[in-house]
């Protein structure tokens, strides 16, 4: 099997397991030790998880800050400790009747820059300890609100007690918290009962491989059908080719002059089309290496 030194996997993570549990099984299946992923999905959540292997892990950060899209089901009338159906129910209220006009008002309110207080059951750290570890001990930590951006949001009535949610949002948005905010505005409380991440940047869930299908695939199919060189998911980024002399300079961490407009990110290849990494071009037309993968 390949060494997967610049590889990534576009995975459809199933509900019912953590992102780390999924990662551990994937690493074991292809016998790889170094891997990371682009943003944690809660155990309840399913959907898009991009896994990076070996040298490709250097590009994880490019996707952590990416815009993301989700589809979810909001259960009205229930509030839980965790903000989703995995947590203990702490409040139950009757659900008022809603119509389309009510939903359009909510959509307008939650479009644009909004504020959220991160949930206690989250992976954020306080004094080096994950917030969920405090929460499990019954300790509440004061959290500052954060500004996040909702680019678009759509709410639809499924039935009297459930709403369908589609949303595109910025880094740092908690969909569980958004569900709770919407429930609070409606007046009955709410929790998240289903969540699917459908997009990260320009990567869509339709291009992902099912988790069980991957584990049961042959080595040949894994190499030829499922694993991708990481530069292929940067298809919205311009590229350049370097001469052998400039390649050596870039690999040694030096900048080189190139005939390209200034830009924040540029894919770098050698004359044999080997992917070297990414850099940025400054106003002096100098290519500065940022993430080198060889």
C-alpha positions in Angstrom: 0.0 0.0 0.0 1.1 3.6 -0.7 2.9 5.6 2.0 0.2 8.3 1.6 2.8 11.0 2.3 0.7 13.9 0.8 -2.7 12.2 1.0 -6.1 13.1 2.3 -9.4 11.4 2.6 -12.9 13.0 2.2 -14.9 11.0 4.7 -18.6 10.8 5.5 -18.4 10.2 9.3 -21.4 8.3 10.7 -23.4 9.5 13.7 -22.7 7.7 17.0 -18.9 7.9 17.1 -16.5 10.8 17.8 -14.2 12.2 15.1 -11.2 10.8 17.0 -12.8 7.3 17.0 -13.3 7.5 13.3 -9.8 8.7 12.8 -8.3 5.9 14.8 -10.1 3.2 12.8 -9.1 4.8 9.5 -5.4 5.0 10.6 -5.5 1.4 11.7 -7.1 0.3 8.4 -4.3 1.8 6.3 -1.5 1.4 8.9 -0.7 5.1 9.2 0.5 6.8 12.4 0.3 10.5 11.6 -3.1 12.0 10.7 -5.4 14.8 11.6 -8.7 16.2 10.5 -10.4 19.5 9.7 -12.7 20.4 12.6 -14.3 18.1 15.1 -17.8 16.7 14.5 -19.7 15.8 17.7 -20.6 12.1 18.1 -24.3 13.0 17.2 -23.2 14.7 14.0 -22.4 13.0 10.7 -21.0 14.2 7.5 -18.0 15.7 6.0 -14.7 15.1 7.8 -11.5 15.7 5.8 -8.6 13.6 7.1 -5.0 14.5 6.3 -2.1 12.1 6.5 1.6 12.6 7.1 3.0 15.8 5.3 -0.5 16.8 4.3 -1.3 17.5 8.0 0.5 20.8 7.5 -2.5 21.9 5.5 -5.1 21.1 8.2 -5.2 24.7 9.4 -6.3 25.9 6.0 -9.6 24.1 6.5 -10.1 24.7 10.2 -10.9 28.3 9.5 -13.1 27.5 6.5 -16.7 28.4 6.0 -19.0 25.3 6.6 -22.5 24.3 5.7 -24.9 22.1 7.7 -28.3 20.5 7.6 -30.0 19.8 10.9 -33.2 18.9 12.7 -34.2 21.1 15.6 -36.5 19.5 18.2 -38.7 22.2 19.9 -39.9 22.1 23.5 -36.9 20.3 24.9 -33.7 21.7 26.5 -30.8 19.4 27.3 -27.5 19.9 29.2 -25.5 19.5 26.0 -27.7 21.3 23.6 -28.4 18.1 21.7 -30.4 14.9 22.1 -27.3 13.1 23.6 -27.6 15.2 26.8 -29.9 14.9 29.8 -33.2 16.7 29.3 -33.5 19.6 31.8 -36.6 21.4 30.6 -39.8 20.4 28.7 -42.3 23.0 27.5 -45.3 23.2 25.1 -44.5 24.3 21.6 -46.5 27.3 20.3 -47.9 27.2 16.8 -45.6 28.5 14.1 -46.2 29.7 10.5 -43.9 30.6 7.6 -43.9 34.2 8.6 -42.5 33.4 12.0 -39.7 31.4 10.4 -38.8 34.2 8.0 -38.5 36.6 10.9 -36.1 34.2 12.7 -34.1 33.7 9.5 -33.7 37.5 9.2 -32.6 37.8 12.8 -29.9 35.1 12.5 -28.5 36.2 9.1 -25.2 38.2 9.3 -23.0 38.7 12.3 -24.5 37.2 15.5 -23.1 36.5 19.0 -22.9 33.1 20.6 -21.7 32.0 24.0 -19.7 28.7 23.4 -21.4 25.7 25.1 -19.8 24.1 28.2 -19.9 20.8 26.4 -17.3 21.8 23.8 -13.6 21.2 23.1 -12.6 24.7 23.9 -10.0 25.0 26.6 -9.9 26.9 29.9 -6.5 26.8 31.7 -5.5 23.9 29.5 -8.5 21.7 30.2 -11.4 21.1 27.8 -14.6 22.7 28.8 -16.6 19.4 28.5 -14.3 18.0 31.2 -15.4 20.7 33.6 -19.0 20.2 32.5 -18.9 16.5 33.3 -17.9 17.5 36.9 -20.7 19.9 37.2 -18.4 23.0 37.0 -19.6 25.9 35.0 -16.9 28.2 33.5 -17.7 31.8 32.6 -17.4 32.2 28.8 -17.3 35.3 26.7 -19.6 35.6 23.8 -18.1 35.5 20.3 -19.1 37.0 17.0 -19.7 34.5 14.2 -21.2 35.0 10.7 -24.3 33.3 9.3 -24.1 33.7 5.6 -27.5 32.1 4.9 -30.0 30.2 6.9 -33.2 28.4 6.0 -35.9 27.1 8.4 -38.7 24.8 7.4 -41.5 23.2 9.4 -41.3 19.4 9.5 -44.1 19.0 12.0 -45.4 20.7 15.2 -42.3 19.8 17.2 -39.5 19.8 14.6 -37.8 22.3 12.3 -35.4 21.6 9.4 -32.4 23.9 9.4 -30.0 24.6 6.5 -27.1 27.0 7.3 -23.8 28.2 5.9 -21.6 29.8 8.5 -18.2 30.9 9.5 -15.6 29.2 11.7 -16.5 29.0 15.3 -20.3 28.7 14.8 -22.0 26.2 17.1 -25.1 24.7 15.5 -26.2 23.3 18.9 -26.1 26.8 20.3 -27.9 28.2 17.2 -30.7 25.7 17.8 -30.9 26.7 21.5 -31.1 30.4 20.5 -33.9 29.8 18.0 -35.8 27.7 20.7 -35.4 30.5 23.2 -36.8 33.0 20.7 -39.8 30.8 20.0 -40.3 30.5 23.7 -40.2 26.8 24.3 -36.5 25.9 24.1 -35.0 23.5 21.6 -32.2 21.1 21.1 -30.4 19.6 18.1 -31.6 16.1 17.3 -29.7 15.6 14.0 -26.7 17.3 12.3 -25.0 16.7 9.0 -22.0 18.7 7.8 -22.5 19.0 4.1 -19.7 21.3 3.0 -16.2 22.7 3.9 -15.0 25.5 1.6 -15.7 24.1 -1.8 -15.6 20.4 -0.7 -19.0 18.8 -0.8 -20.4 15.8 1.0 -21.3 14.2 -2.3 -17.6 13.6 -2.9 -17.1 11.8 0.4 -16.7 8.0 0.9 -18.9 6.2 3.4 -17.0 5.2 6.6 -18.0 1.5 6.5 -17.4 1.3 2.7 -13.9 2.7 3.2 -13.0 0.2 5.9 -14.2 -2.7 3.8 -12.6 -1.5 0.6 -9.6 -3.4 -1.0 -6.2 -1.9 -0.7 -6.3 -1.2 -4.4 -9.6 0.7 -4.2 -8.4 2.7 -1.2 -5.3 3.8 -3.2 -7.0 4.4 -6.5 -10.5 5.6 -5.6 -10.6 7.0 -2.1 -7.3 8.6 -1.2 -6.4 11.9 -2.9 -3.3 14.0 -3.1 -4.0 17.0 -0.9 -3.4 19.6 -3.7 -6.5 18.2 -5.4 -8.8 19.7 -2.7 -7.2 23.1 -3.2 -8.7 23.4 -6.7 -9.8 27.0 -6.1 -6.1 28.1 -5.5 -3.8 29.2 -8.4 -0.6 27.4 -9.1 2.9 28.0 -10.3 5.8 25.8 -11.5 9.4 26.4 -10.4 12.7 25.7 -12.1 15.0 23.3 -10.4 17.1 26.2 -9.1 14.1 28.0 -7.6 12.8 24.6 -6.3 15.9 24.1 -4.2 15.7 27.7 -2.9 12.0 27.2 -1.8 12.8 23.8 -0.2 15.5 25.5 1.8 13.0 28.1 3.0 14.1 31.0 0.8 11.9 33.3 -1.3 12.2 33.5 -5.0 11.1 36.0 -7.7 8.2 34.8 -9.9 6.0 36.4 -12.6 2.8 36.2 -10.6 0.4 38.8 -9.1 0.5 39.2 -5.3 -1.7 36.6 -3.6 -2.2 35.1 -0.2 -1.9 31.5 -1.4 -0.3 29.8 -4.3 0.2 26.1 -5.0 3.8 25.3 -5.8 4.9 22.5 -8.2 8.2 21.6 -9.8 8.7 21.0 -13.5 7.7 17.4 -13.2 4.3 18.4 -11.6 5.3 17.2 -8.2 3.4 19.2 -5.5 5.8 21.0 -3.2 3.4 22.9 -1.0 1.9 26.4 -0.7 3.3 29.9 -0.4 2.3 33.5 -0.8 3.4 36.2 -3.2 4.1 39.6 -1.8 4.0 43.0 -3.5 7.6 42.6 -4.8 6.6 39.5 -6.8 8.5 37.3 -4.3 7.1 33.8 -3.6 7.5 33.0 0.1 7.1 29.4 1.2 4.6 28.8 3.9 3.7 25.1 4.0 6.3 22.8 2.3 5.2 19.1 2.0 8.4 17.4 0.8 
